[in-house]
Amino acid sequence: MKKRVTGIGGIFFKSDDPTATKNWYKDHLGLNTDDYGCTFWWQDKQGNDASTQWSPFKKDTTYFEPSKKDFMMNFRVHDLKELLATLKEEGVTIVGEIQEFEYGKFGWILDPEGNKIELWEPIDKAFK
């Protein structure tokens, strides 16, 4: 089987007050927060720079739709287009179209519980 998920890309969750939440994590746990949350930098087994994002979203965000859950997981993937094609063949629900940015490609699926899962083929060097 070809490589699919290579790691956790991020943890995203709804918050009544994202700013207060970010400040609490900064003050009490030492997270280096900014407008988006906190980016954790690390290196993969090959020594490549990589990142994982932690982000609280406004309670009324529509970004997690069609899921009704208060969170969304983001997984780092190796080849997004190929993986989405394979998942579609396997009967997995694909949500929307691939979006491309200077920091990577994004696609979305639903798991059997209706959780929206974000798949990210990163370009980590674009963040630095």
Secondary structure as a PSIPRED ss2 file (coil, helix, strand):
# PSIPRED VFORMAT (PSIPRED V4.0)

   1 M C   1.000  0.000  0.000
   2 K C   1.000  0.000  0.000
   3 K C   1.000  0.000  0.000
   4 R C   1.000  0.000  0.000
   5 V E   0.000  0.000  1.000
   6 T E   0.000  0.000  1.000
   7 G E   0.000  0.000  1.000
   8 I E   0.000  0.000  1.000
   9 G E   0.000  0.000  1.000
  10 G E   0.000  0.000  1.000
  11 I E   0.000  0.000  1.000
  12 F E   0.000  0.000  1.000
  13 F E   0.000  0.000  1.000
  14 K E   0.000  0.000  1.000
  15 S E   0.000  0.000  1.000
  16 D C   1.000  0.000  0.000
  17 D C   1.000  0.000  0.000
  18 P H   0.000  1.000  0.000
  19 T H   0.000  1.000  0.000
  20 A H   0.000  1.000  0.000
  21 T H   0.000  1.000  0.000
  22 K H   0.000  1.000  0.000
  23 N H   0.000  1.000  0.000
  24 W H   0.000  1.000  0.000
  25 Y H   0.000  1.000  0.000
  26 K H   0.000  1.000  0.000
  27 D H   0.000  1.000  0.000
  28 H H   0.000  1.000  0.000
  29 L H   0.000  1.000  0.000
  30 G C   1.000  0.000  0.000
  31 L C   1.000  0.000  0.000
  32 N C   1.000  0.000  0.000
  33 T C   1.000  0.000  0.000
  34 D E   0.000  0.000  1.000
  35 D C   1.000  0.000  0.000
  36 Y C   1.000  0.000  0.000
  37 G E   0.000  0.000  1.000
  38 C E   0.000  0.000  1.000
  39 T E   0.000  0.000  1.000
  40 F E   0.000  0.000  1.000
  41 W E   0.000  0.000  1.000
  42 W E   0.000  0.000  1.000
  43 Q E   0.000  0.000  1.000
  44 D C   1.000  0.000  0.000
  45 K C   1.000  0.000  0.000
  46 Q C   1.000  0.000  0.000
  47 G C   1.000  0.000  0.000
  48 N C   1.000  0.000  0.000
  49 D E   0.000  0.000  1.000
  50 A E   0.000  0.000  1.000
  51 S E   0.000  0.000  1.000
  52 T E   0.000  0.000  1.000
  53 Q E   0.000  0.000  1.000
  54 W E   0.000  0.000  1.000
  55 S E   0.000  0.000  1.000
  56 P E   0.000  0.000  1.000
  57 F E   0.000  0.000  1.000
  58 K E   0.000  0.000  1.000
  59 K C   1.000  0.000  0.000
  60 D C   1.000  0.000  0.000
  61 T C   1.000  0.000  0.000
  62 T C   1.000  0.000  0.000
  63 Y C   1.000  0.000  0.000
  64 F C   1.000  0.000  0.000
  65 E C   1.000  0.000  0.000
  66 P C   1.000  0.000  0.000
  67 S C   1.000  0.000  0.000
  68 K C   1.000  0.000  0.000
  69 K C   1.000  0.000  0.000
  70 D C   1.000  0.000  0.000
  71 F E   0.000  0.000  1.000
  72 M E   0.000  0.000  1.000
  73 M E   0.000  0.000  1.000
  74 N E   0.000  0.000  1.000
  75 F E   0.000  0.000  1.000
  76 R E   0.000  0.000  1.000
  77 V E   0.000  0.000  1.000
  78 H C   1.000  0.000  0.000
  79 D C   1.000  0.000  0.000
  80 L H   0.000  1.000  0.000
  81 K H   0.000  1.000  0.000
  82 E H   0.000  1.000  0.000
  83 L H   0.000  1.000  0.000
  84 L H   0.000  1.000  0.000
  85 A H   0.000  1.000  0.000
  86 T H   0.000  1.000  0.000
  87 L H   0.000  1.000  0.000
  88 K H   0.000  1.000  0.000
  89 E H   0.000  1.000  0.000
  90 E C   1.000  0.000  0.000
  91 G C   1.000  0.000  0.000
  92 V C   1.000  0.000  0.000
  93 T E   0.000  0.000  1.000
  94 I E   0.000  0.000  1.000
  95 V E   0.000  0.000  1.000
  96 G E   0.000  0.000  1.000
  97 E E   0.000  0.000  1.000
  98 I E   0.000  0.000  1.000
  99 Q E   0.000  0.000  1.000
 100 E E   0.000  0.000  1.000
 101 F E   0.000  0.000  1.000
 102 E C   1.000  0.000  0.000
 103 Y C   1.000  0.000  0.000
 104 G E   0.000  0.000  1.000
 105 K E   0.000  0.000  1.000
 106 F E   0.000  0.000  1.000
 107 G E   0.000  0.000  1.000
 108 W E   0.000  0.000  1.000
 109 I E   0.000  0.000  1.000
 110 L E   0.000  0.000  1.000
 111 D C   1.000  0.000  0.000
 112 P C   1.000  0.000  0.000
 113 E C   1.000  0.000  0.000
 114 G C   1.000  0.000  0.000
 115 N C   1.000  0.000  0.000
 116 K E   0.000  0.000  1.000
 117 I E   0.000  0.000  1.000
 118 E E   0.000  0.000  1.000
 119 L E   0.000  0.000  1.000
 120 W E   0.000  0.000  1.000
 121 E E   0.000  0.000  1.000
 122 P E   0.000  0.000  1.000
 123 I C   1.000  0.000  0.000
 124 D H   0.000  1.000  0.000
 125 K H   0.000  1.000  0.000
 126 A H   0.000  1.000  0.000
 127 F H   0.000  1.000  0.000
 128 K C   1.000  0.000  0.000
